[in-house]
Amino acid sequence: MPLTVFDTKGIPATRRECIEAAVVAGGKHVAAPHEAWIAADPFHDGVRVLLTGPHGFQRTVTFTLEEVPAAITQRVRETLEE
């Protein structure tokens, strides 16, 4: 699996699995292993995903808790392609 989620904190149980699956789906196309840490972002009333990878790659994706999984997947994919 090219993208591994190491931790998910502060996300309601009803949304946690869906968000985690959407993040993993967004990283299926990468060639090298990447990591993700998902956390609630109370200051912006949403979710923050820290993505890391080889050669010092580090990006953050933010979205609301109500975001649909397809949109989360697309945002993660676009961020990994930068």
Backbone torsions as a table, in degrees:
resi	resn	phi	psi	omega
1	MET	NA	120.4	-176.8
2	PRO	-67.4	-27.8	-179.8
3	LEU	-123.4	124.8	-179.5
4	THR	-115.1	128.7	174.8
5	VAL	-89.3	118.3	-178.1
6	PHE	-89.5	-29.1	-176.8
7	ASP	-157.0	147.6	175.1
8	THR	-135.6	116.0	-176.3
9	LYS	-125.5	138.3	171.9
10	GLY	76.3	6.5	-179.8
11	ILE	-93.3	132.9	178.4
12	PRO	-57.5	142.3	-177.1
13	ALA	-56.4	-31.2	-178.5
14	THR	-69.4	-20.0	-178.8
15	ARG	-112.9	-16.2	-172.3
16	ARG	-56.6	-52.4	-176.1
17	GLU	-64.0	-40.5	-179.8
18	CYS	-64.7	-44.4	-179.8
19	ILE	-66.5	-44.5	179.8
20	GLU	-61.0	-43.5	178.7
21	ALA	-63.1	-39.0	179.5
22	ALA	-66.5	-39.1	178.3
23	VAL	-65.8	-45.6	178.6
24	VAL	-61.1	-42.8	179.2
25	ALA	-61.6	-34.7	178.9
26	GLY	-68.0	-19.8	-178.9
27	GLY	-104.5	9.3	-177.4
28	LYS	-67.2	-22.3	-174.5
29	HIS	-88.6	-10.4	-175.5
30	VAL	-74.2	147.8	-176.8
31	ALA	-83.7	-34.6	-178.2
32	ALA	-105.1	156.2	179.4
33	PRO	-63.6	138.1	175.4
34	HIS	-129.3	160.1	-179.7
35	GLU	-124.3	154.5	177.5
36	ALA	-137.6	143.3	172.6
37	TRP	-126.3	124.2	-176.5
38	ILE	-109.4	132.3	-179.5
39	ALA	-146.5	148.8	173.4
40	ALA	-65.9	143.9	178.3
41	ASP	-118.0	86.4	-174.1
42	PRO	-65.4	-23.9	-179.4
43	PHE	-72.7	-26.9	179.8
44	HIS	-116.0	12.7	176.7
45	ASP	52.0	51.2	-179.0
46	GLY	-160.9	-145.2	-176.4
47	VAL	-130.4	142.6	177.6
48	ARG	-121.8	132.4	177.6
49	VAL	-119.5	120.7	175.2
50	LEU	-94.2	122.1	179.0
51	LEU	-110.1	130.5	176.4
52	THR	-129.3	158.4	-179.6
53	GLY	-163.2	-166.7	-177.3
54	PRO	-66.7	158.4	175.8
55	HIS	60.6	34.8	175.6
56	GLY	76.4	15.0	179.7
57	PHE	-63.5	126.8	176.4
58	GLN	-153.6	119.6	180.0
59	ARG	-138.3	158.3	176.9
60	THR	-123.3	136.1	176.1
61	VAL	-117.6	134.1	176.6
62	THR	-124.4	148.7	177.4
63	PHE	-162.0	169.9	-179.9
64	THR	-85.6	161.0	177.4
65	LEU	-63.7	-25.3	-177.7
66	GLU	-86.2	-2.7	-178.7
67	GLU	-59.6	139.7	179.7
68	VAL	-75.4	148.8	-177.1
69	PRO	-55.4	-38.6	-179.4
70	ALA	-62.2	-37.4	178.9
71	ALA	-69.8	-38.6	177.3
72	ILE	-63.0	-47.0	178.7
73	THR	-57.5	-45.3	-179.5
74	GLN	-63.3	-43.2	-179.7
75	ARG	-65.5	-40.1	177.3
76	VAL	-64.8	-45.6	179.2
77	ARG	-58.3	-47.7	179.9
78	GLU	-62.4	-39.4	-179.9
79	THR	-66.9	-40.7	179.4
80	LEU	-68.1	-25.4	-179.6
81	GLU	-81.7	-12.9	-179.1
82	GLU	-60.6	NA	NA
